[in-house]
Amino acid sequence: MQTFVALLLFTLCYGLLFLSMFPVKRFKKFNEITHSAKKALYRQYDLTWPYFLSFLGGYLLASVMVYLIRDSI
């Protein structure tokens, strides 16, 4: 149980760390968003891949860290 909690905590921390490294597109003009009602904000930014890649990398790094901690004890 302790290993699972450590893996979950490390995955969350490393996943959020990697997610913070992805650049976010800045708004060019605020008027463009309010002017065009057809373009929704969720269609302009696809955040599926950054979330997936960051938490996948976080999980891989967390599993290595938990393995190294468990191996040294």
Biopython code that builds the backbone (N, CA, C, O; Angstrom):
import numpy as np
from Bio.PDB.StructureBuilder import StructureBuilder

atoms = [
    (1, "MET", "N", (0.820, -1.188, 0.000)),
    (1, "MET", "CA", (0.000, 0.000, 0.000)),
    (1, "MET", "C", (0.868, 1.257, 0.000)),
    (1, "MET", "O", (0.538, 2.245, -0.657)),
    (2, "GLN", "N", (1.968, 1.218, 0.732)),
    (2, "GLN", "CA", (2.860, 2.371, 0.771)),
    (2, "GLN", "C", (3.505, 2.608, -0.590)),
    (2, "GLN", "O", (3.718, 3.754, -0.986)),
    (3, "THR", "N", (3.810, 1.549, -1.294)),
    (3, "THR", "CA", (4.409, 1.676, -2.621)),
    (3, "THR", "C", (3.420, 2.310, -3.593)),
    (3, "THR", "O", (3.794, 3.166, -4.395)),
    (4, "PHE", "N", (2.168, 1.894, -3.522)),
    (4, "PHE", "CA", (1.144, 2.455, -4.407)),
    (4, "PHE", "C", (0.922, 3.940, -4.133)),
    (4, "PHE", "O", (0.801, 4.733, -5.067)),
    (5, "VAL", "N", (0.869, 4.316, -2.869)),
    (5, "VAL", "CA", (0.677, 5.730, -2.512)),
    (5, "VAL", "C", (1.878, 6.556, -2.953)),
    (5, "VAL", "O", (1.714, 7.668, -3.455)),
    (6, "ALA", "N", (3.071, 6.029, -2.772)),
    (6, "ALA", "CA", (4.267, 6.747, -3.216)),
    (6, "ALA", "C", (4.293, 6.894, -4.730)),
    (6, "ALA", "O", (4.659, 7.949, -5.248)),
    (7, "LEU", "N", (3.908, 5.839, -5.441)),
    (7, "LEU", "CA", (3.853, 5.899, -6.900)),
    (7, "LEU", "C", (2.806, 6.904, -7.368)),
    (7, "LEU", "O", (3.055, 7.667, -8.301)),
    (8, "LEU", "N", (1.657, 6.913, -6.739)),
    (8, "LEU", "CA", (0.601, 7.861, -7.092)),
    (8, "LEU", "C", (1.027, 9.301, -6.812)),
    (8, "LEU", "O", (0.790, 10.186, -7.634)),
    (9, "LEU", "N", (1.643, 9.538, -5.677)),
    (9, "LEU", "CA", (2.090, 10.882, -5.315)),
    (9, "LEU", "C", (3.205, 11.372, -6.240)),
    (9, "LEU", "O", (3.176, 12.514, -6.698)),
    (10, "PHE", "N", (4.176, 10.517, -6.510)),
    (10, "PHE", "CA", (5.256, 10.894, -7.427)),
    (10, "PHE", "C", (4.724, 11.133, -8.840)),
    (10, "PHE", "O", (5.158, 12.066, -9.516)),
    (11, "THR", "N", (3.785, 10.294, -9.291)),
    (11, "THR", "CA", (3.212, 10.476, -10.625)),
    (11, "THR", "C", (2.496, 11.808, -10.728)),
    (11, "THR", "O", (2.644, 12.512, -11.727)),
    (12, "LEU", "N", (1.734, 12.161, -9.727)),
    (12, "LEU", "CA", (1.025, 13.432, -9.733)),
    (12, "LEU", "C", (1.999, 14.608, -9.733)),
    (12, "LEU", "O", (1.817, 15.565, -10.486)),
    (13, "CYS", "N", (3.007, 14.541, -8.910)),
    (13, "CYS", "CA", (3.983, 15.641, -8.831)),
    (13, "CYS", "C", (4.778, 15.785, -10.128)),
    (13, "CYS", "O", (4.892, 16.886, -10.667)),
    (14, "TYR", "N", (5.315, 14.701, -10.619)),
    (14, "TYR", "CA", (6.108, 14.777, -11.851)),
    (14, "TYR", "C", (5.238, 15.096, -13.065)),
    (14, "TYR", "O", (5.679, 15.800, -13.974)),
    (15, "GLY", "N", (4.014, 14.586, -13.086)),
    (15, "GLY", "CA", (3.104, 14.900, -14.183)),
    (15, "GLY", "C", (2.771, 16.379, -14.230)),
    (15, "GLY", "O", (2.759, 16.975, -15.307)),
    (16, "LEU", "N", (2.502, 16.975, -13.088)),
    (16, "LEU", "CA", (2.231, 18.409, -13.052)),
    (16, "LEU", "C", (3.474, 19.226, -13.374)),
    (16, "LEU", "O", (3.374, 20.293, -13.980)),
    (17, "LEU", "N", (4.638, 18.739, -12.976)),
    (17, "LEU", "CA", (5.881, 19.427, -13.321)),
    (17, "LEU", "C", (6.101, 19.433, -14.828)),
    (17, "LEU", "O", (6.432, 20.469, -15.404)),
    (18, "PHE", "N", (5.920, 18.287, -15.464)),
    (18, "PHE", "CA", (6.081, 18.220, -16.923)),
    (18, "PHE", "C", (4.996, 19.015, -17.647)),
    (18, "PHE", "O", (5.253, 19.608, -18.694)),
    (19, "LEU", "N", (3.780, 19.028, -17.089)),
    (19, "LEU", "CA", (2.698, 19.783, -17.705)),
    (19, "LEU", "C", (2.976, 21.281, -17.662)),
    (19, "LEU", "O", (2.574, 22.009, -18.570)),
    (20, "SER", "N", (3.645, 21.741, -16.638)),
    (20, "SER", "CA", (3.957, 23.168, -16.555)),
    (20, "SER", "C", (4.997, 23.581, -17.580)),
    (20, "SER", "O", (5.162, 24.776, -17.827)),
    (21, "MET", "N", (5.699, 22.646, -18.180)),
    (21, "MET", "CA", (6.719, 22.980, -19.172)),
    (21, "MET", "C", (6.162, 23.134, -20.576)),
    (21, "MET", "O", (6.855, 23.651, -21.453)),
    (22, "PHE", "N", (4.916, 22.695, -20.817)),
    (22, "PHE", "CA", (4.322, 22.853, -22.139)),
    (22, "PHE", "C", (3.926, 24.311, -22.343)),
    (22, "PHE", "O", (3.286, 24.907, -21.476)),
    (23, "PRO", "N", (4.300, 24.886, -23.477)),
    (23, "PRO", "CA", (3.914, 26.289, -23.715)),
    (23, "PRO", "C", (2.434, 26.402, -24.045)),
    (23, "PRO", "O", (1.853, 25.525, -24.684)),
    (24, "VAL", "N", (1.852, 27.472, -23.606)),
    (24, "VAL", "CA", (0.452, 27.751, -23.881)),
    (24, "VAL", "C", (0.408, 28.901, -24.880)),
    (24, "VAL", "O", (1.084, 29.914, -24.701)),
    (25, "LYS", "N", (-0.387, 28.740, -25.926)),
    (25, "LYS", "CA", (-0.501, 29.797, -26.923)),
    (25, "LYS", "C", (-1.153, 31.024, -26.293)),
    (25, "LYS", "O", (-2.164, 30.927, -25.598)),
    (26, "ARG", "N", (-0.563, 32.144, -26.548)),
    (26, "ARG", "CA", (-1.121, 33.372, -26.022)),
    (26, "ARG", "C", (-2.223, 33.872, -26.938)),
    (26, "ARG", "O", (-2.244, 33.582, -28.135)),
    (27, "PHE", "N", (-3.122, 34.617, -26.358)),
    (27, "PHE", "CA", (-4.194, 35.207, -27.155)),
    (27, "PHE", "C", (-3.614, 36.338, -27.991)),
    (27, "PHE", "O", (-2.896, 37.198, -27.481)),
    (28, "LYS", "N", (-3.936, 36.325, -29.283)),
    (28, "LYS", "CA", (-3.460, 37.410, -30.141)),
    (28, "LYS", "C", (-4.228, 38.685, -29.843)),
    (28, "LYS", "O", (-3.648, 39.741, -29.593)),
    (29, "LYS", "N", (-5.505, 38.564, -29.875)),
    (29, "LYS", "CA", (-6.353, 39.702, -29.540)),
    (29, "LYS", "C", (-7.547, 39.183, -28.755)),
    (29, "LYS", "O", (-8.099, 38.128, -29.065)),
    (30, "PHE", "N", (-7.926, 39.917, -27.762)),
    (30, "PHE", "CA", (-9.089, 39.521, -26.992)),
    (30, "PHE", "C", (-10.355, 39.713, -27.820)),
    (30, "PHE", "O", (-11.342, 39.006, -27.617)),
    (31, "ASN", "N", (-10.333, 40.651, -28.738)),
    (31, "ASN", "CA", (-11.503, 40.936, -29.565)),
    (31, "ASN", "C", (-11.812, 39.804, -30.536)),
    (31, "ASN", "O", (-12.973, 39.599, -30.889)),
    (32, "GLU", "N", (-10.809, 39.077, -30.967)),
    (32, "GLU", "CA", (-11.054, 37.971, -31.893)),
    (32, "GLU", "C", (-11.894, 36.888, -31.254)),
    (32, "GLU", "O", (-12.740, 36.284, -31.914)),
    (33, "ILE", "N", (-11.673, 36.641, -29.990)),
    (33, "ILE", "CA", (-12.418, 35.588, -29.299)),
    (33, "ILE", "C", (-13.865, 36.004, -29.107)),
    (33, "ILE", "O", (-14.779, 35.210, -29.325)),
    (34, "THR", "N", (-14.070, 37.228, -28.705)),
    (34, "THR", "CA", (-15.443, 37.671, -28.476)),
    (34, "THR", "C", (-16.164, 37.976, -29.777)),
    (34, "THR", "O", (-17.392, 37.903, -29.831)),
    (35, "HIS", "N", (-15.434, 38.312, -30.815)),
    (35, "HIS", "CA", (-16.051, 38.682, -32.082)),
    (35, "HIS", "C", (-16.613, 37.465, -32.815)),
    (35, "HIS", "O", (-17.720, 37.519, -33.349)),
    (36, "SER", "N", (-15.874, 36.400, -32.842)),
    (36, "SER", "CA", (-16.329, 35.220, -33.579)),
    (36, "SER", "C", (-16.963, 34.230, -32.612)),
    (36, "SER", "O", (-16.279, 33.599, -31.806)),
    (37, "ALA", "N", (-18.239, 34.111, -32.704)),
    (37, "ALA", "CA", (-18.958, 33.196, -31.813)),
    (37, "ALA", "C", (-18.837, 31.759, -32.286)),
    (37, "ALA", "O", (-19.071, 30.833, -31.509)),
    (38, "LYS", "N", (-18.477, 31.556, -33.541)),
    (38, "LYS", "CA", (-18.380, 30.200, -34.072)),
    (38, "LYS", "C", (-17.151, 29.463, -33.544)),
    (38, "LYS", "O", (-17.188, 28.250, -33.334)),
    (39, "LYS", "N", (-16.068, 30.199, -33.333)),
    (39, "LYS", "CA", (-14.844, 29.571, -32.827)),
    (39, "LYS", "C", (-14.927, 29.468, -31.312)),
    (39, "LYS", "O", (-14.909, 30.475, -30.604)),
    (40, "ALA", "N", (-15.017, 28.273, -30.841)),
    (40, "ALA", "CA", (-15.043, 28.077, -29.400)),
    (40, "ALA", "C", (-13.617, 27.984, -28.888)),
    (40, "ALA", "O", (-12.698, 27.604, -29.613)),
    (41, "LEU", "N", (-13.459, 28.332, -27.651)),
    (41, "LEU", "CA", (-12.118, 28.344, -27.064)),
    (41, "LEU", "C", (-11.536, 26.938, -26.977)),
    (41, "LEU", "O", (-10.326, 26.762, -27.120)),
    (42, "TYR", "N", (-12.380, 25.937, -26.746)),
    (42, "TYR", "CA", (-11.869, 24.575, -26.631)),
    (42, "TYR", "C", (-11.407, 24.019, -27.964)),
    (42, "TYR", "O", (-10.638, 23.059, -27.987)),
    (43, "ARG", "N", (-11.847, 24.587, -29.069)),
    (43, "ARG", "CA", (-11.403, 24.111, -30.373)),
    (43, "ARG", "C", (-10.054, 24.711, -30.750)),
    (43, "ARG", "O", (-9.342, 24.141, -31.577)),
    (44, "GLN", "N", (-9.691, 25.834, -30.171)),
    (44, "GLN", "CA", (-8.425, 26.466, -30.509)),
    (44, "GLN", "C", (-7.243, 25.793, -29.817)),
    (44, "GLN", "O", (-6.134, 25.788, -30.350)),
    (45, "TYR", "N", (-7.469, 25.237, -28.658)),
    (45, "TYR", "CA", (-6.378, 24.652, -27.888)),
    (45, "TYR", "C", (-6.680, 23.186, -27.604)),
    (45, "TYR", "O", (-7.647, 22.863, -26.915)),
    (46, "ASP", "N", (-5.856, 22.318, -28.133)),
    (46, "ASP", "CA", (-6.007, 20.893, -27.874)),
    (46, "ASP", "C", (-5.029, 20.519, -26.769)),
    (46, "ASP", "O", (-3.821, 20.454, -26.993)),
    (47, "LEU", "N", (-5.553, 20.276, -25.588)),
    (47, "LEU", "CA", (-4.706, 19.971, -24.442)),
    (47, "LEU", "C", (-4.654, 18.479, -24.131)),
    (47, "LEU", "O", (-4.145, 18.084, -23.082)),
    (48, "THR", "N", (-5.168, 17.657, -25.021)),
    (48, "THR", "CA", (-5.187, 16.225, -24.764)),
    (48, "THR", "C", (-3.784, 15.644, -24.755)),
    (48, "THR", "O", (-3.418, 14.921, -23.829)),
    (49, "TRP", "N", (-2.997, 15.952, -25.774)),
    (49, "TRP", "CA", (-1.654, 15.389, -25.862)),
    (49, "TRP", "C", (-0.714, 15.906, -24.790)),
    (49, "TRP", "O", (0.044, 15.103, -24.245)),
    (50, "PRO", "N", (-0.706, 17.193, -24.444)),
    (50, "PRO", "CA", (0.163, 17.607, -23.340)),
    (50, "PRO", "C", (-0.158, 16.920, -22.022)),
    (50, "PRO", "O", (0.751, 16.557, -21.275)),
    (51, "TYR", "N", (-1.467, 16.733, -21.723)),
    (51, "TYR", "CA", (-1.823, 16.022, -20.496)),
    (51, "TYR", "C", (-1.340, 14.579, -20.545)),
    (51, "TYR", "O", (-0.750, 14.081, -19.586)),
    (52, "PHE", "N", (-1.591, 13.916, -21.653)),
    (52, "PHE", "CA", (-1.204, 12.513, -21.777)),
    (52, "PHE", "C", (0.311, 12.343, -21.672)),
    (52, "PHE", "O", (0.794, 11.499, -20.917)),
    (53, "LEU", "N", (1.052, 13.144, -22.426)),
    (53, "LEU", "CA", (2.502, 13.007, -22.424)),
    (53, "LEU", "C", (3.119, 13.382, -21.089)),
    (53, "LEU", "O", (4.070, 12.738, -20.646)),
    (54, "SER", "N", (2.592, 14.415, -20.441)),
    (54, "SER", "CA", (3.184, 14.824, -19.174)),
    (54, "SER", "C", (2.942, 13.781, -18.088)),
    (54, "SER", "O", (3.845, 13.484, -17.306)),
    (55, "PHE", "N", (1.733, 13.223, -18.031)),
    (55, "PHE", "CA", (1.484, 12.222, -17.000)),
    (55, "PHE", "C", (2.097, 10.866, -17.345)),
    (55, "PHE", "O", (2.388, 10.077, -16.446)),
    (56, "LEU", "N", (2.297, 10.587, -18.623)),
    (56, "LEU", "CA", (3.024, 9.375, -18.993)),
    (56, "LEU", "C", (4.489, 9.503, -18.577)),
    (56, "LEU", "O", (5.060, 8.574, -18.006)),
    (57, "GLY", "N", (5.086, 10.647, -18.863)),
    (57, "GLY", "CA", (6.462, 10.881, -18.422)),
    (57, "GLY", "C", (6.573, 10.912, -16.913)),
    (57, "GLY", "O", (7.548, 10.415, -16.348)),
    (58, "GLY", "N", (5.579, 11.493, -16.256)),
    (58, "GLY", "CA", (5.568, 11.502, -14.794)),
    (58, "GLY", "C", (5.460, 10.116, -14.216)),
    (58, "GLY", "O", (6.106, 9.809, -13.214)),
    (59, "TYR", "N", (4.646, 9.264, -14.836)),
    (59, "TYR", "CA", (4.506, 7.884, -14.365)),
    (59, "TYR", "C", (5.810, 7.110, -14.556)),
    (59, "TYR", "O", (6.223, 6.355, -13.676)),
    (60, "LEU", "N", (6.446, 7.296, -15.694)),
    (60, "LEU", "CA", (7.702, 6.579, -15.941)),
    (60, "LEU", "C", (8.779, 7.018, -14.961)),
    (60, "LEU", "O", (9.493, 6.181, -14.409)),
    (61, "LEU", "N", (8.901, 8.318, -14.742)),
    (61, "LEU", "CA", (9.898, 8.809, -13.795)),
    (61, "LEU", "C", (9.557, 8.386, -12.368)),
    (61, "LEU", "O", (10.448, 8.049, -11.589)),
    (62, "ALA", "N", (8.282, 8.404, -12.030)),
    (62, "ALA", "CA", (7.867, 7.986, -10.689)),
    (62, "ALA", "C", (8.127, 6.504, -10.466)),
    (62, "ALA", "O", (8.530, 6.108, -9.372)),
    (63, "SER", "N", (7.905, 5.684, -11.474)),
    (63, "SER", "CA", (8.154, 4.257, -11.300)),
    (63, "SER", "C", (9.643, 3.979, -11.114)),
    (63, "SER", "O", (10.020, 3.098, -10.342)),
    (64, "VAL", "N", (10.479, 4.721, -11.814)),
    (64, "VAL", "CA", (11.931, 4.570, -11.623)),
    (64, "VAL", "C", (12.326, 5.017, -10.219)),
    (64, "VAL", "O", (13.125, 4.355, -9.557)),
    (65, "MET", "N", (11.771, 6.131, -9.766)),
    (65, "MET", "CA", (12.109, 6.626, -8.425)),
    (65, "MET", "C", (11.638, 5.656, -7.345)),
    (65, "MET", "O", (12.376, 5.397, -6.394)),
    (66, "VAL", "N", (10.433, 5.117, -7.468)),
    (66, "VAL", "CA", (9.929, 4.163, -6.474)),
    (66, "VAL", "C", (10.753, 2.886, -6.503)),
    (66, "VAL", "O", (11.021, 2.301, -5.453)),
    (67, "TYR", "N", (11.157, 2.447, -7.683)),
    (67, "TYR", "CA", (12.004, 1.254, -7.781)),
    (67, "TYR", "C", (13.350, 1.498, -7.091)),
    (67, "TYR", "O", (13.831, 0.635, -6.356)),
    (68, "LEU", "N", (13.951, 2.649, -7.319)),
    (68, "LEU", "CA", (15.232, 2.949, -6.695)),
    (68, "LEU", "C", (15.114, 3.093, -5.189)),
    (68, "LEU", "O", (16.011, 2.679, -4.454)),
    (69, "ILE", "N", (14.024, 3.673, -4.723)),
    (69, "ILE", "CA", (13.826, 3.812, -3.271)),
    (69, "ILE", "C", (13.585, 2.451, -2.642)),
    (69, "ILE", "O", (14.145, 2.151, -1.587)),
    (70, "ARG", "N", (12.754, 1.616, -3.276)),
    (70, "ARG", "CA", (12.474, 0.293, -2.730)),
    (70, "ARG", "C", (13.712, -0.614, -2.780)),
    (70, "ARG", "O", (13.893, -1.478, -1.923)),
    (71, "ASP", "N", (14.555, -0.405, -3.789)),
    (71, "ASP", "CA", (15.746, -1.228, -3.935)),
    (71, "ASP", "C", (16.799, -0.866, -2.893)),
    (71, "ASP", "O", (17.562, -1.727, -2.454)),
    (72, "SER", "N", (16.842, 0.399, -2.499)),
    (72, "SER", "CA", (17.878, 0.824, -1.555)),
    (72, "SER", "C", (17.507, 0.488, -0.113)),
    (72, "SER", "O", (18.369, 0.520, 0.766)),
    (73, "ILE", "N", (16.245, 0.168, 0.144)),
    (73, "ILE", "CA", (15.840, -0.130, 1.534)),
    (73, "ILE", "C", (16.165, -1.563, 1.892)),
    (73, "ILE", "O", (15.899, -1.995, 3.013)),
]
sb = StructureBuilder()
sb.init_structure("model")
sb.init_model(0)
sb.init_chain("A")
sb.init_seg("    ")
for serial, (resi, resn, name, xyz) in enumerate(atoms, 1):
    if name == "N":
        sb.init_residue(resn, " ", resi, " ")
    sb.init_atom(name, np.array(xyz, "f"), 0.0, 1.0, " ", f" {name:<3s}", serial, name[0])
structure = sb.get_structure()
